[in-house]
């Protein structure tokens, strides 16, 4: 189904690389720990890892304007009016 969309939409929603990078960061911080003293401690470590990783997500989506135009045409009525 993914390849049924137009190239502009595929570029905007293609996230495998981002997801893999985040999973790598989460594995990196949890792999070195043998065990966590509590569930809250594990959640805190994961939260801090996500905060650190999200600081790198500052770049805009490439060709977002053309993707948004295609989204508006293909999914008519689903996007709010600009």
URNOR-V881328 format. One record per residue. N is the residue number from 0. PSI is psi in radians with two decimals (NA if undefined). D_FIRST is the distance of its C-alpha to the first C-alpha in Angstrom with 2 decimals. Layout:
n = (N & N)
psi = (PSI & PSI)
d_first = (D_FIRST & D_FIRST)
//
This chain:
n = (0 & 1 & 2 & 3 & 4 & 5 & 6 & 7 & 8 & 9 & 10 & 11 & 12 & 13 & 14 & 15 & 16 & 17 & 18 & 19 & 20 & 21 & 22 & 23 & 24 & 25 & 26 & 27 & 28 & 29 & 30 & 31 & 32 & 33 & 34 & 35 & 36 & 37 & 38 & 39 & 40 & 41 & 42 & 43 & 44 & 45 & 46 & 47 & 48 & 49 & 50 & 51 & 52 & 53 & 54 & 55 & 56 & 57 & 58 & 59 & 60 & 61 & 62 & 63 & 64 & 65 & 66 & 67 & 68 & 69 & 70 & 71 & 72 & 73 & 74 & 75 & 76 & 77 & 78 & 79 & 80 & 81)
psi = (-0.56 & -0.74 & -0.10 & -0.31 & 2.79 & 2.70 & -0.59 & -0.70 & -0.73 & -0.71 & -0.63 & -0.60 & -0.08 & 1.95 & 0.13 & -0.78 & -0.73 & -0.76 & -0.77 & -0.68 & -0.72 & -0.77 & -0.68 & -0.77 & -0.73 & -0.71 & -0.66 & -0.72 & -0.43 & -0.41 & -0.64 & -0.25 & 2.33 & -0.76 & 2.77 & 2.49 & -0.49 & 2.94 & -0.64 & -0.65 & -0.73 & -0.76 & -0.65 & -0.74 & -0.77 & -0.71 & -0.82 & -0.63 & -0.70 & -0.69 & -0.76 & -0.73 & -0.64 & -0.35 & -0.41 & -0.13 & 0.88 & -0.22 & 2.52 & 2.82 & 2.27 & 2.32 & 0.69 & -0.67 & -0.79 & -0.63 & -0.72 & -0.67 & -0.74 & -0.72 & -0.76 & -0.66 & -0.85 & -0.71 & 0.96 & 2.31 & -0.18 & -0.39 & 2.50 & 2.63 & 2.48 & NA)
d_first = (0.00 & 3.81 & 5.53 & 5.19 & 7.39 & 10.99 & 12.69 & 14.77 & 12.15 & 10.60 & 14.28 & 15.07 & 12.61 & 12.71 & 15.17 & 15.51 & 18.90 & 20.19 & 19.31 & 20.93 & 23.92 & 24.48 & 24.29 & 26.79 & 29.10 & 29.07 & 29.77 & 32.49 & 34.41 & 34.11 & 34.75 & 38.28 & 39.28 & 40.63 & 40.40 & 40.37 & 43.37 & 41.30 & 37.84 & 38.76 & 39.60 & 36.20 & 34.45 & 36.76 & 35.99 & 32.20 & 32.73 & 34.89 & 32.44 & 29.66 & 32.24 & 33.14 & 29.57 & 28.75 & 31.76 & 29.90 & 26.94 & 28.90 & 27.07 & 25.18 & 21.57 & 21.86 & 21.64 & 20.99 & 22.80 & 20.62 & 17.42 & 19.23 & 20.17 & 16.65 & 15.68 & 18.83 & 18.04 & 14.42 & 15.25 & 18.80 & 21.12 & 19.22 & 20.83 & 24.61 & 26.75 & 27.92)
//
